[in-house]
């Protein structure tokens, strides 16, 4: 599937910047919207104010965490089809299994090397 509009939901500004730079390195022609709040993202997607073909989601965020966001989006008939890829610092096997059970398409632990992040994005966007 070709993704044209992707959404990154992550409250860490450094992680946002690294993600966007890595995305540029993939040379994929995609438009990326970045939001720092899962609650804001859910609101905008639900109201049709934001269209996305793919969501990259961090788990550890205030107010509404990634797990809560994933559970809510998968409850909505029209939104549940949007693939969600978890990109988190967590590497806990139970957390990974739980996110996949909730409907995450893939789960990646945020890598320490920039090149590894580029490789993850290339893999997901193929």
N, C-alpha and C positions, 0 to 999 in steps of 0.2 A: 504494500500500500504506500502511496506517495502522500506524505504529510506536507501540507502547505502552511498551516497555522498551528504553531505549538504554543503551549503555555507552560511557563515555569512558575511554580508556587514555592517560594523559599524566602524566609524572613531575614536571611543573612546576606548583607550587601556584598561582601567579599565573594561568597559562593555564587551570587547572581552574576557578578562581573566575570568570574572564572568560567562559568557556564556559557555566557554569551561569547567570550573569546574562543572557547573550545568549539562552540557551534560554528563560528566563522571559519575555523580551520577545517571543518568538514566539507566546506564548499557546497553544501546543500542549499538549494534555493528555498528557504523557509522564512516565514515571518514569525518572530518570537515575541510574545507578550510576557512581561514579568510582573508578578504581583507578590507582595510580601505578606499577604493575609489569606489564609484558606477560606475564612468566612466571606471576605470581599470577593474572592474568586467564585465561590459557590453562588453568591448573590448575583453577580454579573452574568454567569453562565446560565443560571436558572431564568433570568429575565430576558435572555437573548441579546444582551448588550455586548457579549463577547463570544465570538465563534472560535472553536478550537478543534483540531483533528487529533490532538495528542497532548496529554498532560504529563509533565515531569513534576513530581511531588516530593517535598521534604516531609519528614514525619514530625520533627521536633519544632513546633511553633506554638506561640501563645494563643489564647482564646479558643481557637479551633485547631486541633492538631491534624496531621495528615491522615491518621487512622479515622478520625471523625469525619473528615472531608470525604474520604473514600467511601465510607459507609453511607453517607448521605447521597453522594452522586449515583451510587449503584442502586439506590431505592427509586430513583426517578426514571420512569420508562424511556423518556427521550434522551436522557443524559448518560444512562448506563452503558451505551455503546461506545462512548469515548474511551479509548485506551488510556490507562493510567500506568505510568512507570514510576516506581518509587526510587528516589535517589537520596539516600540518607546516610548518616554516619553510623547507623546501627548495622551490626553484622550478626545479631542474635538469631539463631535458627528458628526459634519459636516466633519471633516477630516477623521474620520472612515468611514463614508458613501461614501465619495469621493474615498478613497482607494479601497473599495470593488467594487465600480462602475468601477474603472480602471482595476479590475481583481485580486485584492489581495484575496487569499483564506481565510485568517483569519487576524485579527488585535488584538494585545495584547498590552496593556500599560505595559511598563517595571515595574515589581513589586518592591516594596521596600524590600521585604523579599526574601532571597535566596531560601527558601523552595518553595515559590510560583513560582519562575522561573523554578525550577526542575519540578514542577507539570505541568506547561505550556508545557515544552519540552516533558514530557512523554505523554501528551495528543496529541500533534501534531505528535509525532513519532509513535504512536500506529497504 
